[in-house]
Structure formats: C-alpha cells, structure tokens
Amino acid sequence: MQETRGSWIQFIDSDDLLAPEKIARQMTRAAAGGDRRLYSGLWGRFGNDPRNWTPDRSDLLVDGLEPIDWLVRKYSGHSMIALHAWLIPRAAIDREGDWDEALTRNDDGEFIDRLVLGVTGSNTCPRLGAIIEPGTG
C-alpha cells in the first residue's frame, strides 16, 4: 500500500482473472457515484477453463443492506465477496486503515469488513454487485 500512487486500488492474486471490462465498468459507476463508495462485482470460480466459471452467490450481499446487516448476512450465510471483485478508493483505505499484516487468517476479510463498517449503507449495482457508501461522520 505504501508504494501505491493511484486513487483507486485493485487487488489481484496470481490465481485471479479479471473480466476485460471490470475496472472500466466500475470506474464508470465511480464517475457517477464518486470515491466515497466501494465497488464490487459478480465473481465466481473456474477449474481449467475460465469460460466455464460458476458465479458465486455473493449477490445475497448486494441488496441495499446497512453495514452491520451486511456483515450479519455475510457471516450467517458463510458468504463473501472475493477481494479481487472490489475496486476500492484509496481515500477509504486512508480513512479506515491499511491491511492488518499481523493477522494470519482472513486478513482480506477483516480488511473489507472494516471498510464496510465505515459506511452508512449499500445499494445494488446491476451486474456489478455491491456499492457501499461511507458515512459522513
């Protein structure tokens, strides 16, 4: 994080693939919604062929929930939105805090949960997943 220079952060691991239009579509939404939101998208898993992917049921997490309700639904349903599905404004990370490198398990989940808790609500974004808006306080 200390080396990043952009105002938007896209995490990706070596075993992740992004749809060619993912970031452009999320940036289009960001142009309308601004950098006071987190943007996520539909994601899924595949075996040997990415064309044969199975969408995850993360759509259960994107229907306008308040942050605490989002977390309750996430943990009650053992759901998640993969880290690479998010497009995160650097300002949110600066405000809520960097990745906790002391954690050995679910460090990415804790990171996203902390960002989500810093918001006042979420709003469905068709085919892009959660839009989560930070609070003003």
N, C-alpha and C positions, 0 to 999 in steps of 0.2 A: 504494500500500500504506500509505503514511503516513497517508492520510485514512480508511482503513477502521476501523470500530469493532466489527464483529461478530466472533464467534468462529469463523465458517465463511466461506470465501471461494469465490465462484462467479465465474469469469472468463467473459466472453462478448463477442464481437466483433459489429459491426453486421450481418454476414452470417450469423450463427448463429441457430438457433432451438432452444429447449429444449422438450421434451415437458412438458405442463402438470403432470404428476406427478413429474417428475425429482427436483427438490430434496426434495419431501416423502418420496419413496421412499428417497432416500439418507439423509435425516435419520432415518427410521425405522430404517434399518440402523445409523446412528450412535448411536441411543439404546441399541442392544444392544451395539455394538462400541466406542463411545467416541470421543473426539477424538484418540486415539493411532493413528488409521488414516487412509489416504487412500481415498476412494471414487470409483470411476469407473463409467461405464455404457456400454452399447451406443450407438454413434453411426454416422452414415452421411452420405451425400451425396445431394443432390437438385438437379434443374435448376430449372424454372419452378414446379413443383408439389410442395410438401413432402410431400404424401400419396404421392408416387411416389419414395420415397427408397430407397437401396441401402445396406444395413448394411455397415460396414467389417469386415474380418476381424481386428479388434482382439481378438476372443475368443481368438486364439492367444496373447495376453499375459496371460491371466487364469486360469491353471490351477495356482496354488499354487507358483509359482517363487520361489526365493531372489532377492534383488535383483540380484546380479551375473548370474544366469541370465536374469532378466527382461530386463536390458539387452542381453545377448548375443543373445537371441531377437529383441528389438526391432530391433537393428541388423543382424543376419544376415538377417532377413526383410524389411527395409525397412518395418517396421510402426510404428505409433504409436497412441496414444490421444489424440484431439483434446483440446485444453486445456479446452474448454467441457464436456467429458464428466466432468471431475473435480469433486468437491466436496472442498475442502481445508481442514483445520482450521488456523486462524490459528497455533496453537501449533506446528505443523510448520514453518511458514514462519519463525516467530520462532527456532526451533531450528536450522534448516538454512540460513537466509539468504534474503534478498529476491531478487527478479528482478534479473539482471545486465544493466543498461541499457547497458553498454559493448559487449555483443555485437550484431553486426549481422545474424547468421543463426542460426536455430534457437535463439533466446533462450528460447522457451517450452519447447522440448525439453530444453535444458540445465537449466532450472528444475525440470521434472518429474523428470528423471534424478537430480538432486541430492537431491530429496525421497525418491525411491525408494531411493537408496543409503543413506539414513539409517534404513532399516528392516531387519528381520530376515527377513521372508517375506511372501508374499501368499497369498490364499485366494479361491477362486471365490465370487462372489456371484451367484446365478442372476438373469439378466436385468439385472443392474446392473454387471457387469464386475468389475474388479479391486478387491480390498480389500487394502491393503498396510499392514502393521503395523510401526510403528517399533520399533527395538531399545531395550534398556534402558540401553545404555552411552553 
